[in-house]
């Protein structure tokens, strides 16, 4: 004889155990304000005791929401995508929502296909994830639900974009070097076409000027976001400017290359030259010799911030403009005070 299948627990069961109406139980489980705290407590305890699992499809029909968000990215394999995605997923899970992920891989036709697919799945909102802090065309006119752009600024000021604050990160790095007594600070970074690189240079110059200092070497060295470029740039820069006592690098790969070149040239890190990287990419920052002082972009927090603003839009308070997420400085062994003359 087959065992009888256990009966599904319903909202009516929860309401009966808590001693309230079905309507009140529903309001309590959906965190509606009109339910008294003691009543909500009884309903939640009853739901837990019965292991009640709400019918998401039925709730969606009642509320007009599916409690899913579409995340559209152009480059899932990009260094910054996964930490931001983890922040998005964590914030959505806290709100008992889920995410549908689509990677357009930089292809416009694929991107349009995924937009149509996610709309057909009736997602409640979109998070559009860029592969840099640069400005990108708005997609909002094609999407009938709230949209938040993250790590890529929409060109429509009516949209909401959440970015890493590159000027703030560069200020933290430069102020740290100045506070250590470094007076001849150079800068090696990535392509000048990247707005992030230009913003960091702007902030670097401001901090140096306020300290009465000029950029060592005269101008920033723009190149690639690579360890090879950092090594080659340091080999070009240091022989002609032996006074340099610190180098602020545009990312951790560049910084790792610079550190290797400094040692090859017979200089010591951090005694002779202090080095600061950018991104706090563990494979380069923690494994560098010595470990890198670097700027952490708080990528996971950027994802969580984007979801918080998306929730506000879903509640009828759509934000707009640009939110810049502050960075933080991670101090390791590649920086130290300038040695005092003996």
C-alpha positions, 0 to 999 in steps of 0.5 A: 500500500502506498503511503499517502502524500502529506497535505500542503499547508495553506494560509488558512491553516496558518490563520487558524493556528494563529487565531486570526482571519486569512486576510490578517495572516496574509498582511502579517506575512507580507509585512503590511503596516496595518497589522499589530506587532503582537498579531504579526508575531503570532502569525509568524510563529504559526507559519514557522511551526507549520513549515508554511511555504507561500505559493509564489505564483499565487502571491504574484497573481495577487500582487502583480509581482513575480519577485524576480529581478532581471540582471543584464550584464555585458561581460560576466567574465569581467573582473568586477562582475562576479563581486557585484553580482554576489552583492545583488544576489545577497540583497535580493535574497534578504528581500526574498526575491530571486535574480535571472542572469543574462550575459549579452557578451557585448553583443547588441542583438543578444542584449535585445533578445535578453531584454525581450526574454526577461520582460516576457518572464515578467520580472519586477525590475532590471539591474543593468551591469556595465563593465566599466564606470564609463557612460553607456546608452540608456535602455530604460525606454525599452523596459516597462519596469524600474531599471538601475544601472550599476558600474556603468553610468546611463547617459540619461540623467533621469536614470539611477546609476550606482558607480565606484567613486574613483576620485574618492579612491584616488584621494585615499591613495594619494593622501596616504602616500603624502601622510607617509612623508612621500614627496615625489609621487608618480602615477602609472595607469591604464588607457587614457580613454577610460574615464576611471583613469582620468578621474583618478588623475584629476583627484591625484593632482588635487591632493598633490596641489593641496600639499604643495607638491607636483606630480613626479615625472611631469605627467601620468604614464598611460598604457595598459591594465597589465602587469607587463605595462607596469614593469615596462613603465617603471623601467622607463620612468625610474632611471630618469627620475631617481628622486621618485619615492612613491608610485600610485598605480591604476590597478593591482596588475600594474602595481605588481609589475612596478614592484618587480621592476623596482626590485630589478633596479636595485631599489627597495619596496617600501623603503625607497619607493612606496607603491599603492595599487587599485582594485584590491584584486587578491591574486595580485594584491595579497600575493605581490612581494611585498603585499600591496597597499591598495584601494578596495572598490567595495564591489559587493556593496555596490551591488547591494546599494543598487538593489536597495535603490531598485526596491525604492523604485518598486515601492513607487519612489524611483530615484535618479542621478548618480550614486558614487559608492565610497572606496576604502584603503587597504594598507599592506606592506608595500607602503611605509614612512619615508626613511629619515636621513641618518 
